[in-house]
Amino acid sequence: MVPKIMIILGSASDIEVAEKSINILEKLEIPYSLKIASAHRTPNLVRGIVKQATDAGIKVFIGIAGLAAHLPGVIAAYTPRPVIGVPIDVKTNGIDALDSCVQMPYPSPIATVGIDRGDNAAILAAQFLAINDEEIREKVINLRKEYKKKVIDSNDVIQKLDKKFLVKDFLTIDNIDIEDEVIDEIDPSCINEQVDVGIIVGRHSDLITAKKVSVTLDRLQITYNMKVVCPIRSNKKFKSYVKAMKNAKIFIGISSNSSQVTGALVGLTDRPVIGVPCTNEIGNDHMLTTVNMPPGVPVATVGINNGRNAGVLAGEILSIDNSNITELVEKLKDKKFNL
């Protein structure tokens, strides 16, 4: 059996985080492989593993590393397949590893998840595979329902609190209507529902970064639709757009304030979400609020303002079962053509 996913650890000491990925893949019944190789101490071994694994049919790589955490980037150098990076907290609360994973140069994106979030890496890998596999998609949807139920059930802890002024029977969870909201359909003439990628931009000032995404997707011959809409200021319009784009295989969220676009997106779709944090008018960015998502709802985060890498990552994901896109991604990564 050829596994679909390969997990590579930079060190045996990373196995605890890797087990989070392993447990999810076992639950989803997705075949995987596990290897240990160091980007710095055994670079030739990493290269050999990745090139042979790609040729053998591995569809997604997960690189897990701490400290400088260059392993995911080195993996990306030798494959056109998507690479998910899991930074580990060894020193400085894992920020060093996070920066090493997420701030990759074009055209070598790493789909970075939160620090120590091996579970989210596995879910994200499954979402990549689910684009062309309805059985895996159904398993991912059911897993997300389990996370949802866990949150709802956690309200039981409130009943155990013994507080004088706590009114426990006010708006009990069992009696609250949490059915899907009825929203107005968006004007179909405004969008192309049959595109591969839906791009949502939080503010007009973020269109500079969004343009970089669109140029890259054009070069990779990937169809897309783009809309500027904020989930906070225009909540119904945001939900309407996501609903109308139900046939999209990937969503890209671009946001310079609080990362609300990607946060809202992952709650509305089971498709993979790529997050592009941007700097705002005072120079602040929200990379941490984009990448450090809770268990069950990963965002594949790329570097700050790096719209081009978001486009390349979308191409790598779609190339899993598309040889034409694979060829274009390889040419782009080898810089046989430039943007």
VEXPA-60928 format. One record per residue (C-alpha): x, y, z; residue number from 1; residue in three letters. Coordinates in steps of 0.1 Angstrom, whole numbers, plus 2048, in hexadecimal, padded with zeros to 3 digits. Layout:
BEGIN
{{X,Y,Z},NUM,"ALA"},
...
This chain:
BEGIN
{{800,800,800},1,"MET"},
{{80D,823,7F7},2,"VAL"},
{{805,83B,813},3,"PRO"},
{{7F4,85C,80A},4,"LYS"},
{{806,872,824},5,"ILE"},
{{82A,872,831},6,"MET"},
{{833,881,853},7,"ILE"},
{{857,88A,857},8,"ILE"},
{{865,893,879},9,"LEU"},
{{885,8A7,87E},10,"GLY"},
{{88C,893,89E},11,"SER"},
{{87F,876,8B1},12,"ALA"},
{{878,88E,8CD},13,"SER"},
{{85C,89C,8B7},14,"ASP"},
{{848,87C,8B9},15,"ILE"},
{{82F,889,8D3},16,"GLU"},
{{822,8A4,8BA},17,"VAL"},
{{824,88A,89E},18,"ALA"},
{{80D,874,8B1},19,"GLU"},
{{7F2,88E,8AF},20,"LYS"},
{{7F4,88B,889},21,"SER"},
{{7F5,865,88B},22,"ILE"},
{{7D6,863,8A1},23,"ASN"},
{{7C2,878,888},24,"ILE"},
{{7CE,864,86A},25,"LEU"},
{{7C6,843,87C},26,"GLU"},
{{7A3,850,884},27,"LYS"},
{{79D,85B,860},28,"LEU"},
{{7AC,83A,853},29,"GLU"},
{{7C5,84B,83C},30,"ILE"},
{{7E5,838,835},31,"PRO"},
{{805,84B,83E},32,"TYR"},
{{82A,847,842},33,"SER"},
{{841,854,85E},34,"LEU"},
{{865,85C,85B},35,"LYS"},
{{880,86F,86F},36,"ILE"},
{{89A,884,85C},37,"ALA"},
{{8AB,8A5,865},38,"SER"},
{{8AC,8C2,84D},39,"ALA"},
{{8CE,8CC,85B},40,"HIS"},
{{8DE,8AB,867},41,"ARG"},
{{8D2,894,84B},42,"THR"},
{{8C8,8AB,82E},43,"PRO"},
{{8D0,890,813},44,"ASN"},
{{8B9,878,826},45,"LEU"},
{{89C,892,825},46,"VAL"},
{{8A2,897,800},47,"ARG"},
{{8A2,872,7F9},48,"GLY"},
{{883,86B,80D},49,"ILE"},
{{86F,887,7FD},50,"VAL"},
{{879,881,7D9},51,"LYS"},
{{873,85B,7DB},52,"GLN"},
{{852,860,7EF},53,"ALA"},
{{845,879,7D5},54,"THR"},
{{84E,861,7B8},55,"ASP"},
{{83D,845,7CB},56,"ALA"},
{{81C,858,7CF},57,"GLY"},
{{81C,86A,7F0},58,"ILE"},
{{803,886,7EC},59,"LYS"},
{{809,89C,80B},60,"VAL"},
{{827,8A1,822},61,"PHE"},
{{826,8AC,846},62,"ILE"},
{{847,8BA,854},63,"GLY"},
{{849,8BC,87A},64,"ILE"},
{{866,8CF,88A},65,"ALA"},
{{871,8E7,8A5},66,"GLY"},
{{88B,902,8AA},67,"LEU"},
{{896,90E,888},68,"ALA"},
{{87D,8F6,879},69,"ALA"},
{{88A,8F7,855},70,"HIS"},
{{87E,8D3,84F},71,"LEU"},
{{85D,8DC,83E},72,"PRO"},
{{86F,8F5,827},73,"GLY"},
{{889,8DB,81D},74,"VAL"},
{{86D,8C2,815},75,"ILE"},
{{85C,8DC,7FF},76,"ALA"},
{{87D,8E0,7EB},77,"ALA"},
{{87A,8BD,7DD},78,"TYR"},
{{855,8B8,7D6},79,"THR"},
{{838,8C9,7C4},80,"PRO"},
{{820,8BA,7DE},81,"ARG"},
{{812,8CF,7FA},82,"PRO"},
{{827,8D0,81A},83,"VAL"},
{{817,8D7,83C},84,"ILE"},
{{82D,8E5,857},85,"GLY"},
{{828,8DE,87C},86,"VAL"},
{{83F,8F5,891},87,"PRO"},
{{848,8E7,8B4},88,"ILE"},
{{84C,8FA,8D4},89,"ASP"},
{{870,8F3,8DF},90,"VAL"},
{{87C,916,8E6},91,"LYS"},
{{86C,939,8E5},92,"THR"},
{{849,929,8E7},93,"ASN"},
{{84E,91B,8C4},94,"GLY"},
{{84E,93D,8B3},95,"ILE"},
{{870,936,8A4},96,"ASP"},
{{863,916,895},97,"ALA"},
{{843,927,889},98,"LEU"},
{{855,943,877},99,"ASP"},
{{86C,929,867},100,"SER"},
{{84F,916,859},101,"CYS"},
{{837,932,84E},102,"VAL"},
{{84E,94D,841},103,"GLN"},
{{859,939,822},104,"MET"},
{{866,94B,803},105,"PRO"},
{{852,949,7E2},106,"TYR"},
{{84D,930,7D2},107,"PRO"},
{{850,917,7EF},108,"SER"},
{{832,91A,806},109,"PRO"},
{{82D,906,825},110,"ILE"},
{{809,900,831},111,"ALA"},
{{811,909,855},112,"THR"},
{{7FA,900,872},113,"VAL"},
{{7FC,90A,896},114,"GLY"},
{{818,902,8AE},115,"ILE"},
{{817,8DE,8B9},116,"ASP"},
{{7F7,8D8,8A5},117,"ARG"},
{{7FF,8B6,896},118,"GLY"},
{{7DA,8AF,897},119,"ASP"},
{{7D1,8CC,881},120,"ASN"},
{{7ED,8C3,868},121,"ALA"},
{{7DD,8A1,863},122,"ALA"},
{{7BA,8B0,85F},123,"ILE"},
{{7C8,8C8,845},124,"LEU"},
{{7D9,8AC,832},125,"ALA"},
{{7B8,899,832},126,"ALA"},
{{7A7,8B8,825},127,"GLN"},
{{7C0,8BA,808},128,"PHE"},
{{7B9,895,7FF},129,"LEU"},
{{793,89A,803},130,"ALA"},
{{792,8B2,7E6},131,"ILE"},
{{793,893,7CF},132,"ASN"},
{{787,878,7E8},133,"ASP"},
{{763,87A,7F4},134,"GLU"},
{{768,85E,80D},135,"GLU"},
{{784,871,81F},136,"ILE"},
{{76F,891,81D},137,"ARG"},
{{752,880,82F},138,"GLU"},
{{76A,874,84A},139,"LYS"},
{{778,897,84E},140,"VAL"},
{{754,8A5,851},141,"ILE"},
{{74B,88B,86B},142,"ASN"},
{{76B,893,87F},143,"LEU"},
{{762,8B8,87F},144,"ARG"},
{{740,8AF,88C},145,"LYS"},
{{752,89E,8A9},146,"GLU"},
{{765,8BD,8B1},147,"TYR"},
{{745,8D1,8B0},148,"LYS"},
{{733,8B9,8C7},149,"LYS"},
{{751,8BA,8DF},150,"LYS"},
{{74D,8E0,8E3},151,"VAL"},
{{727,8DD,8E8},152,"ILE"},
{{72B,8C1,902},153,"ASP"},
{{745,8D5,915},154,"SER"},
{{729,8EB,922},155,"ASN"},
{{722,8CF,93B},156,"ASP"},
{{73F,8DC,950},157,"VAL"},
{{72B,8FB,958},158,"ILE"},
{{711,8E6,96A},159,"GLN"},
{{72D,8DB,982},160,"LYS"},
{{735,8FE,98D},161,"LEU"},
{{728,908,9AF},162,"ASP"},
{{725,92E,9AC},163,"LYS"},
{{70B,944,9BE},164,"LYS"},
{{701,95B,9A1},165,"PHE"},
{{706,942,984},166,"LEU"},
{{6E4,93D,973},167,"VAL"},
{{6E9,91A,964},168,"LYS"},
{{6C7,916,955},169,"ASP"},
{{6C9,936,940},170,"PHE"},
{{6CA,92E,91A},171,"LEU"},
{{6D3,909,91F},172,"THR"},
{{6E7,8FB,902},173,"ILE"},
{{6CD,8E0,8FB},174,"ASP"},
{{6B3,8FA,8F4},175,"ASN"},
{{6C7,911,8DE},176,"ILE"},
{{6BF,90F,8B8},177,"ASP"},
{{6E1,90B,8A7},178,"ILE"},
{{6D4,901,885},179,"GLU"},
{{6E5,911,866},180,"ASP"},
{{6DB,935,861},181,"GLU"},
{{6C4,93D,844},182,"VAL"},
{{6D7,955,82E},183,"ILE"},
{{6D0,967,80D},184,"ASP"},
{{6E0,958,7EF},185,"GLU"},
{{6FB,96D,7DE},186,"ILE"},
{{6F4,979,7BB},187,"ASP"},
{{701,95D,7A5},188,"PRO"},
{{70B,975,78A},189,"SER"},
{{726,983,7A1},190,"CYS"},
{{739,962,7A4},191,"ILE"},
{{744,943,791},192,"ASN"},
{{739,926,7A6},193,"GLU"},
{{74E,90D,793},194,"GLN"},
{{771,91A,79B},195,"VAL"},
{{78B,906,7AF},196,"ASP"},
{{795,922,7C7},197,"VAL"},
{{780,93B,7DA},198,"GLY"},
{{794,95A,7E6},199,"ILE"},
{{785,96F,802},200,"ILE"},
{{796,990,80A},201,"VAL"},
{{78D,9A1,82B},202,"GLY"},
{{794,9C5,821},203,"ARG"},
{{79A,9D8,800},204,"HIS"},
{{7BC,9E2,80D},205,"SER"},
{{7C5,9BD,80C},206,"ASP"},
{{7BF,9BA,7E7},207,"LEU"},
{{7E4,9C0,7E1},208,"ILE"},
{{7EC,99F,7F0},209,"THR"},
{{7CD,98F,7DF},210,"ALA"},
{{7DA,99A,7BD},211,"LYS"},
{{7FA,986,7C3},212,"LYS"},
{{7E4,967,7C9},213,"VAL"},
{{7D0,96C,7A9},214,"SER"},
{{7EF,971,794},215,"VAL"},
{{7FE,951,7A1},216,"THR"},
{{7DE,93D,79B},217,"LEU"},
{{7DB,94C,778},218,"ASP"},
{{7FE,93F,771},219,"ARG"},
{{7F5,91C,77E},220,"LEU"},
{{7D5,91D,769},221,"GLN"},
{{7BF,919,788},222,"ILE"},
{{79C,928,788},223,"THR"},
{{792,93E,7A5},224,"TYR"},
{{779,958,7B0},225,"ASN"},
{{781,975,7C7},226,"MET"},
{{76B,98A,7DE},227,"LYS"},
{{771,9A5,7F8},228,"VAL"},
{{75B,99F,816},229,"VAL"},
{{760,9A1,83B},230,"CYS"},
{{750,986,851},231,"PRO"},
{{74C,99F,86E},232,"ILE"},
{{73E,9BE,85B},233,"ARG"},
{{72B,9AA,841},234,"SER"},
{{723,989,851},235,"ASN"},
{{707,97E,83B},236,"LYS"},
{{718,987,81B},237,"LYS"},
{{737,974,827},238,"PHE"},
{{722,954,82E},239,"LYS"},
{{70F,958,80E},240,"SER"},
{{72F,959,7F9},241,"TYR"},
{{73E,93A,80A},242,"VAL"},
{{71D,928,805},243,"LYS"},
{{71C,932,7E0},244,"ALA"},
{{73F,926,7DC},245,"MET"},
{{737,903,7E8},246,"LYS"},
{{748,8F3,7C9},247,"ASN"},
{{76A,904,7D1},248,"ALA"},
{{785,8EB,7DA},249,"LYS"},
{{79A,904,7EE},250,"ILE"},
{{794,925,800},251,"PHE"},
{{7AE,940,804},252,"ILE"},
{{7A8,95A,820},253,"GLY"},
{{7BB,97B,81F},254,"ILE"},
{{7B9,991,83E},255,"SER"},
{{7CC,9AC,84F},256,"SER"},
{{7B7,9B0,86E},257,"ASN"},
{{7B2,994,888},258,"SER"},
{{7B1,979,86D},259,"SER"},
{{78B,978,86F},260,"GLN"},
{{789,96E,84A},261,"VAL"},
{{79B,94C,84F},262,"THR"},
{{78B,947,871},263,"GLY"},
{{768,94B,862},264,"ALA"},
{{770,936,844},265,"LEU"},
{{77B,917,857},266,"VAL"},
{{75A,917,869},267,"GLY"},
{{746,917,849},268,"LEU"},
{{758,8FE,832},269,"THR"},
{{769,8DC,835},270,"ASP"},
{{780,8E5,818},271,"ARG"},
{{7A4,8EF,81F},272,"PRO"},
{{7A9,914,828},273,"VAL"},
{{7C9,926,820},274,"ILE"},
{{7D0,945,835},275,"GLY"},
{{7E4,963,82A},276,"VAL"},
{{7EA,97B,847},277,"PRO"},
{{7F1,99F,83C},278,"CYS"},
{{7FF,9BE,84C},279,"THR"},
{{7E7,9DA,853},280,"ASN"},
{{7EA,9FF,851},281,"GLU"},
{{7FE,A02,871},282,"ILE"},
{{815,9E5,867},283,"GLY"},
{{807,9CA,87E},284,"ASN"},
{{800,9A8,871},285,"ASP"},
{{7EA,98B,87E},286,"HIS"},
{{7FF,96D,874},287,"MET"},
{{7FB,95D,897},288,"LEU"},
{{7D5,961,896},289,"THR"},
{{7D4,951,874},290,"THR"},
{{7EA,933,87B},291,"VAL"},
{{7E3,92A,8A0},292,"ASN"},
{{7C1,91A,89A},293,"MET"},
{{7B0,903,8B4},294,"PRO"},
{{7AE,8DD,8AD},295,"PRO"},
{{797,8D3,891},296,"GLY"},
{{798,8F2,87C},297,"VAL"},
{{7BB,8F7,86C},298,"PRO"},
{{7C5,914,856},299,"VAL"},
{{7E2,90E,83E},300,"ALA"},
{{7F4,92E,845},301,"THR"},
{{80F,93D,82E},302,"VAL"},
{{826,95B,834},303,"GLY"},
{{81B,97F,83B},304,"ILE"},
{{80F,990,81B},305,"ASN"},
{{81B,972,807},306,"ASN"},
{{7FE,96E,7EF},307,"GLY"},
{{814,95E,7D5},308,"ARG"},
{{81C,941,7EC},309,"ASN"},
{{7F7,93D,7F3},310,"ALA"},
{{7F1,938,7CE},311,"GLY"},
{{80E,91F,7CB},312,"VAL"},
{{800,90C,7E9},313,"LEU"},
{{7DE,90A,7D9},314,"ALA"},
{{7EF,8FD,7BA},315,"GLY"},
{{802,8E2,7CE},316,"GLU"},
{{7E2,8D7,7DE},317,"ILE"},
{{7CF,8D5,7BD},318,"LEU"},
{{7EC,8C3,7AD},319,"SER"},
{{7E8,8A4,7C3},320,"ILE"},
{{7D2,894,7A8},321,"ASP"},
{{7D8,8AB,78B},322,"ASN"},
{{7F7,8A5,776},323,"SER"},
{{7F3,8C5,762},324,"ASN"},
{{7F4,8DB,781},325,"ILE"},
{{811,8C6,78F},326,"THR"},
{{825,8CE,770},327,"GLU"},
{{81E,8F4,773},328,"LEU"},
{{826,8F3,799},329,"VAL"},
{{847,8E2,792},330,"GLU"},
{{850,8FC,777},331,"LYS"},
{{847,918,78F},332,"LEU"},
{{85B,90A,7AC},333,"LYS"},
{{879,903,795},334,"ASP"},
{{875,927,789},335,"LYS"},
{{872,91C,765},336,"LYS"},
{{859,938,762},337,"PHE"},
{{855,956,779},338,"ASN"},
{{83A,96D,784},339,"LEU"},
